[in-house]
Amino acid sequence: MLRRHDAITQIQLKDGSIGRHFIVRDGRVRAVSGLHPKPDVVMMFKNVDTALMMMKPNPDMGEVVHAAKNFLVQVGGSDPLVVWWMQTLNFMLKAGLKFGTPQRDGTIRYTNLTNGGPLFVYVRDGRIVRVTPIDLDAKDAPSWTVKARGREFTPRRQAVVAPHALAVKSTTYSERRLLYPMKRVDFDPNGERNPQNRGISKYERISWDEALDIVANEIRRQKRKYGLGSIFIPFSSHHQWGNIGYYLSALTRFGNLIGFTRMAANPDSWEGWYWGAMHHWGHSQRVGVAANYGTIEDCLQHAEQIVFWSSDPESTFGAYSGQESTQRRRWARELGMDFIHIDPHYNSTAQHFGGRWIPIRPQT
């Protein structure tokens, strides 16, 4: 890690009263007390307490997030050097730690939270041997329990995952996995593009610099030929996509710099829950919003009927999770709740749980 860059980095208080800089050369580090006049990377803390909290081993990640969100810590410098230096500092948190659990067959078992659910990953000689859903045992934290109508409900001690999560080994070692930029062999961004050969011609590897030049030049060409606003930028639905992918992020700033047509995002995810809560419970930012993301406890304690309107969760799961919600619907049936299924088809959820099926005609 230290051999990747030669740089002068600095850690200091924002007011400049305390500081220390580090000279990294040829994989070695020399620490010097005091501030450097021209460091390549600067990490500034608003106060001593924040600095001590973040720089000690095993910091409270909640406090780290709080400090970052409230500008109690700031980092300056070129992006490649900043990322490298922060990764280097993070090594302090895990230096000397052993990861993984040895297994009888000689593999090492690790955990991985995929975007399809949590997995055990078994590794031998640096390669994945197999993956399985996580099983929890007595050493793990106890599961949550919901009390409703004189009964207690606790989920199974085994994780469930989306089908695509179990294919992570195949995707990792697939021959078709893209590891670097590729360009169609008969595509010349400054000449003949041969669009008729899309999906037919082979591809060749290009450098990151060439790929970035192609993208930048295409943005300029698009604006020059078709005008401002001819570039359309869609956005993801979820704030967890971070500072690049979400529509309340740096992507909007980038779009404003180049000129673009904005996609009108509909409330199709948590935003729908937020606005729906205003009508169901009367909550809003003005009078307060409940700090929960789920309604399992509320439904089990108070609901008398659940309507599945154009909804077939037994078949349409699998984006970010598995079939853990099946167990929760079963709890509802055990409590005697009525299920109504409004769907042209007698779908899997209706067949599995029963209830009243209303087979409406499509588009009516």
Phi, psi and omega per residue, in radians:
M1 nan -0.794 -3.099
L2 -1.184 -0.418 -3.115
R3 -1.418 -0.102 -3.102
R4 -1.215 -0.592 -3.079
H5 -2.486 2.628 2.893
D6 -1.833 2.179 -3.058
A7 -2.821 2.874 3.017
I8 -1.944 2.040 -3.118
T9 -1.982 2.748 -3.049
Q10 -2.518 2.420 3.029
I11 -2.080 2.236 -3.022
Q12 -2.724 2.917 2.933
L13 -1.413 2.675 -3.062
K14 -1.087 -0.566 -3.129
D15 -1.438 -0.022 3.085
G16 1.370 0.127 -3.090
S17 -1.295 -0.506 3.130
I18 -2.337 2.427 3.110
G19 -2.953 2.825 3.103
R20 -2.647 2.383 3.120
H21 -2.060 2.742 -3.040
F22 -2.209 2.232 3.128
I23 -1.787 1.976 -3.114
V24 -1.818 2.049 -3.140
R25 -2.454 2.212 3.048
D26 0.926 0.692 3.074
G27 1.418 0.107 3.128
R28 -2.091 2.666 -3.075
V29 -2.114 2.358 3.018
R30 -2.154 2.124 -3.116
A31 -1.673 2.374 -3.106
V32 -2.286 2.301 3.104
S33 -1.243 2.489 3.115
G34 1.743 2.997 -3.078
L35 -1.563 2.502 3.057
H36 -1.646 2.477 -3.093
P37 -1.186 -0.525 -3.089
K38 -2.448 1.208 3.105
P39 -1.287 2.682 3.094
D40 -1.398 -0.576 3.133
V41 -2.340 2.346 3.113
V42 -2.212 2.246 3.029
M43 -1.969 1.980 -3.022
M44 -1.972 2.302 3.078
F45 -1.908 2.538 -3.130
K46 -1.244 -0.586 -3.120
N47 -2.627 2.973 -3.081
V48 -1.158 -0.696 -3.105
D49 -1.039 -0.738 3.119
T50 -1.132 -0.717 3.138
A51 -1.087 -0.795 -3.132
L52 -1.151 -0.674 -3.141
M53 -1.106 -0.745 -3.047
M54 -1.435 -0.486 -3.039
M55 -1.600 -0.195 3.122
K56 -1.384 2.743 3.095
P57 -1.096 2.561 3.101
N58 0.923 1.008 3.109
P59 -1.234 2.768 3.057
D60 -1.256 1.977 -3.053
M61 -1.141 -0.483 3.057
G62 -1.102 -0.711 3.100
E63 -1.219 -0.614 3.096
V64 -1.100 -0.800 3.112
V65 -1.094 -0.723 3.119
H66 -1.053 -0.758 -3.132
A67 -1.121 -0.719 -3.125
A68 -1.194 -0.729 -3.097
K69 -1.197 -0.510 -3.066
N70 -1.828 0.313 3.036
F71 1.019 0.564 3.019
L72 -1.376 -0.250 3.058
V73 -2.443 2.427 3.121
Q74 -2.404 2.619 3.135
V75 -2.216 2.345 3.135
G76 -2.225 2.657 -3.127
G77 2.346 3.127 3.110
S78 -1.190 2.531 -3.061
D79 -0.972 -0.823 -3.128
P80 -1.032 -0.723 -3.126
L81 -1.260 -0.646 3.117
V82 -1.098 -0.825 3.140
V83 -1.074 -0.762 3.140
W84 -1.080 -0.798 -3.100
W85 -1.178 -0.699 3.121
M86 -1.155 -0.664 3.070
Q87 -1.129 -0.661 3.110
T88 -1.107 -0.775 3.106
L89 -1.102 -0.625 -3.130
N90 -1.141 -0.398 3.104
F91 -1.100 -0.426 3.112
M92 -1.087 -0.507 -3.078
L93 -1.313 -0.353 -3.085
K94 -2.193 0.087 3.117
A95 -1.090 2.217 3.127
G96 1.495 -0.156 3.133
L97 -1.439 2.547 3.081
K98 -1.806 2.323 -3.123
F99 -1.957 2.576 3.077
G100 1.642 2.762 -3.141
T101 -2.073 2.051 3.129
P102 -1.079 2.450 3.137
Q103 -1.967 2.859 -3.096
R104 -1.114 -0.509 -3.105
D105 -1.483 0.135 3.101
G106 1.615 -0.078 3.106
T107 -1.479 2.865 3.010
I108 -1.941 2.256 -3.102
R109 -1.727 2.177 3.085
Y110 -2.025 2.945 3.031
T111 -1.962 2.594 3.137
N112 -2.579 2.191 3.104
L113 -1.634 1.630 3.115
T114 -1.335 2.989 3.076
N115 -1.357 0.114 3.047
G116 -2.034 0.081 3.128
G117 2.234 2.903 -3.066
P118 -1.377 2.447 -3.092
L119 -2.280 2.642 2.793
F120 -1.526 2.309 3.121
V121 -2.070 2.086 -3.114
Y122 -1.739 2.182 -2.999
V123 -2.177 2.404 3.018
R124 -2.343 2.240 3.123
D125 0.947 0.687 3.061
G126 1.380 0.121 -3.140
R127 -2.190 2.542 3.129
I128 -1.221 2.244 3.086
V129 -1.639 -0.801 3.133
R130 -2.840 2.874 3.039
V131 -2.310 2.552 3.120
T132 -2.485 2.712 3.001
P133 -1.057 2.603 -3.097
I134 -1.247 2.341 2.976
D135 -1.865 2.271 3.132
L136 -1.640 2.501 3.109
D137 -2.186 -2.946 -3.043
A138 -1.148 -0.364 -3.141
K139 -1.342 -0.310 -3.135
D140 -1.477 2.829 3.133
A141 -1.085 2.609 3.133
P142 -1.160 2.647 3.119
S143 -1.356 2.775 3.099
W144 -1.258 2.740 3.135
T145 -2.330 2.338 3.084
V146 -1.867 2.279 3.070
K147 -1.792 2.167 -3.103
A148 -2.612 2.165 3.011
R149 0.948 0.750 3.074
G150 1.451 0.090 3.139
R151 -2.182 2.851 3.085
E152 -2.127 2.400 -3.111
F153 -2.203 2.190 -3.140
T154 -2.265 2.337 -3.107
P155 -1.205 2.776 3.091
R156 -1.041 2.672 3.138
R157 -1.554 0.759 3.102
Q158 -2.563 2.276 3.133
A159 -1.318 2.664 3.006
V160 -2.115 2.573 -3.038
V161 -2.306 2.848 3.036
A162 -1.234 2.615 -3.110
P163 -0.953 -0.658 -3.074
H164 -1.177 -0.396 3.123
A165 -1.145 -0.568 -3.131
L166 -1.282 -0.148 3.124
A167 -1.697 0.200 -3.045
V168 -1.093 -0.585 3.097
K169 -1.114 -0.782 -3.126
S170 -1.118 -0.735 -3.129
T171 -1.213 -0.570 3.138
T172 -1.115 -0.738 -3.060
Y173 -1.800 0.193 -3.117
S174 -1.139 2.453 3.077
E175 -1.158 -0.368 -3.102
R176 -1.623 0.035 3.117
R177 -1.198 2.291 -3.125
L178 -1.516 2.107 -3.123
L179 -1.924 -0.148 -3.104
Y180 -2.787 2.908 -3.109
P181 -1.106 2.496 3.107
M182 -2.243 2.627 3.104
K183 -2.368 2.426 3.093
R184 -1.052 2.364 -2.995
V185 -1.093 -0.503 -3.115
D186 -1.838 0.378 3.091
F187 -1.793 2.044 3.076
D188 -2.028 1.876 -3.090
P189 -1.077 -0.348 -3.139
N190 -1.848 0.126 -3.116
G191 -2.595 -2.239 -3.119
E192 -1.343 2.223 -3.077
R193 -1.714 -0.351 3.107
N194 0.863 0.988 -3.129
P195 -1.094 -0.382 -3.134
Q196 -1.164 -0.243 -3.107
N197 -1.744 0.181 3.076
R198 -1.089 2.296 -3.111
G199 1.443 -0.050 -3.122
I200 -1.996 -0.911 -3.079
S201 -1.224 2.748 3.104
K202 -1.445 3.042 -3.103
Y203 -2.102 2.711 3.081
E204 -2.230 2.661 -3.127
R205 -1.342 2.440 3.057
I206 -2.254 2.919 -3.132
S207 -1.380 2.840 3.077
W208 -1.119 -0.638 3.123
D209 -1.086 -0.760 3.122
E210 -1.140 -0.703 3.134
A211 -1.104 -0.764 3.126
L212 -1.146 -0.646 3.091
D213 -1.107 -0.720 3.132
I214 -1.077 -0.806 -3.126
V215 -1.106 -0.816 -3.122
A216 -1.097 -0.745 -3.141
N217 -1.185 -0.591 3.105
E218 -1.185 -0.630 3.073
I219 -1.100 -0.760 3.120
R220 -1.127 -0.754 -3.128
R221 -1.117 -0.727 -3.137
Q222 -1.056 -0.798 -3.132
K223 -1.167 -0.707 -3.095
R224 -1.193 -0.694 -3.038
K225 -1.510 -0.674 -3.003
Y226 -1.984 -0.145 3.042
G227 1.635 2.929 3.116
L228 -1.109 2.475 -3.141
G229 1.532 -0.043 3.140
S230 -1.380 -0.191 3.094
I231 -1.649 2.129 -3.121
F232 -1.802 2.239 -3.137
I233 -2.046 1.964 3.040
P234 -1.480 2.790 -3.110
F235 -2.206 2.704 3.087
S236 -1.374 2.975 -3.080
S237 -1.592 -0.241 -2.894
H238 -2.088 2.357 3.136
H239 -1.174 -0.318 3.128
Q240 -1.211 -0.138 3.118
W241 -1.258 -0.183 2.963
G242 1.567 -2.757 -2.979
N243 -1.424 0.001 -3.119
I244 -2.018 -0.812 -2.971
G245 -1.547 -0.383 -3.029
Y246 -1.473 2.716 -3.072
Y247 -1.330 -0.178 2.965
L248 -1.856 1.203 -2.984
S249 -2.706 -3.019 3.122
A250 -1.153 -0.311 3.127
L251 -1.097 -0.642 3.100
T252 -1.138 -0.720 3.110
R253 -1.092 -0.741 3.098
F254 -1.078 -0.761 3.113
G255 -1.070 -0.683 3.113
N256 -1.134 -0.566 -3.140
L257 -1.206 -0.659 -3.075
I258 -1.684 -0.310 -3.054
G259 1.526 2.157 -3.075
F260 -2.748 2.902 2.996
T261 -1.719 2.195 -3.054
R262 -1.462 2.422 2.995
M263 -1.439 2.268 3.081
A264 -1.398 1.848 -3.084
A265 -1.354 2.235 3.085
N266 -1.536 2.718 -3.136
P267 -1.327 1.344 -2.996
D268 -1.785 0.092 -3.117
S269 -2.457 -2.153 -3.096
W270 -1.106 -0.450 3.100
E271 -1.089 -0.649 3.079
G272 -1.120 -0.680 3.084
W273 -1.094 -0.725 -3.103
Y274 -1.079 -0.864 -3.108
W275 -1.262 -0.579 3.083
G276 -1.117 -0.613 -3.135
A277 -1.077 -0.543 3.132
M278 -1.080 -0.631 -3.100
H279 -1.494 -0.591 -3.110
H280 -1.348 -0.748 -3.035
W281 -2.092 -0.092 3.135
G282 1.350 0.274 3.137
H283 -1.481 2.621 3.005
S284 -2.781 3.048 3.119
Q285 -1.105 -0.458 -3.111
R286 -1.272 -0.727 -3.080
V287 -1.892 0.026 3.099
G288 1.883 2.423 3.139
V289 -2.046 2.326 3.113
A290 -1.028 2.458 -3.036
A291 -1.564 0.578 3.140
N292 -2.019 2.607 3.108
Y293 -1.823 -0.164 -3.122
G294 -2.224 2.859 -3.107
T295 -2.177 0.412 -3.090
I296 -1.047 -0.913 -3.089
E297 -1.098 -0.760 -3.124
D298 -1.074 -0.780 -3.134
C299 -1.146 -0.803 -3.097
L300 -1.131 -0.561 -3.103
Q301 -1.439 -0.540 -2.938
H302 -2.210 -0.440 -3.035
A303 -1.234 2.544 3.052
E304 -1.935 -0.359 -3.084
Q305 -2.635 2.473 3.073
I306 -2.146 2.232 -3.135
V307 -1.844 2.159 3.067
F308 -1.750 1.589 -3.063
W309 -1.658 1.913 -3.046
S310 0.924 0.753 -3.060
S311 -2.321 2.201 3.116
D312 -2.365 1.226 -3.044
P313 -1.074 -0.404 3.107
E314 -1.198 -0.377 -3.128
S315 -1.868 -0.491 -2.984
T316 -1.790 0.227 3.006
F317 -1.248 3.030 2.977
G318 2.030 0.086 3.070
A319 -1.432 -1.098 -3.106
Y320 -2.064 0.041 -3.050
S321 -2.665 3.141 3.109
G322 -1.833 -2.429 -3.071
Q323 -1.838 0.601 3.111
E324 -1.117 -0.430 -3.136
S325 -1.272 -0.321 3.089
T326 -1.015 -0.769 -3.139
Q327 -1.084 -0.650 -3.109
R328 -1.234 -0.651 3.072
R329 -1.169 -0.580 3.097
R330 -1.153 -0.659 3.074
W331 -1.043 -0.744 -3.136
A332 -1.059 -0.718 3.126
R333 -1.179 -0.643 3.109
E334 -1.100 -0.495 3.113
L335 -1.479 0.009 3.059
G336 1.535 0.291 3.138
M337 -1.248 2.522 3.056
D338 -1.425 2.411 3.053
F339 -1.965 2.316 3.050
I340 -2.137 2.248 -3.097
H341 -2.011 1.987 3.111
I342 -1.825 1.831 -3.035
D343 -2.877 2.424 3.081
P344 -1.035 -0.483 -3.097
H345 -1.845 2.585 3.016
Y346 -1.403 1.443 -2.915
N347 -1.305 3.087 -3.047
S348 -1.105 -0.662 3.140
T349 -1.129 -0.749 3.117
A350 -1.118 -0.708 -3.138
Q351 -1.176 -0.690 -3.049
H352 -1.287 -0.738 -3.023
F353 -1.782 -0.279 -3.107
G354 1.296 -2.990 -3.061
G355 1.985 -2.923 -3.113
R356 -1.596 2.264 3.115
W357 -1.884 2.187 3.108
I358 -1.947 1.744 -3.061
P359 -1.470 1.344 -3.133
I360 -1.186 2.774 3.068
R361 -1.428 2.416 3.118
P362 -1.021 2.496 3.071
Q363 1.140 0.423 3.075
T364 -2.035 nan nan
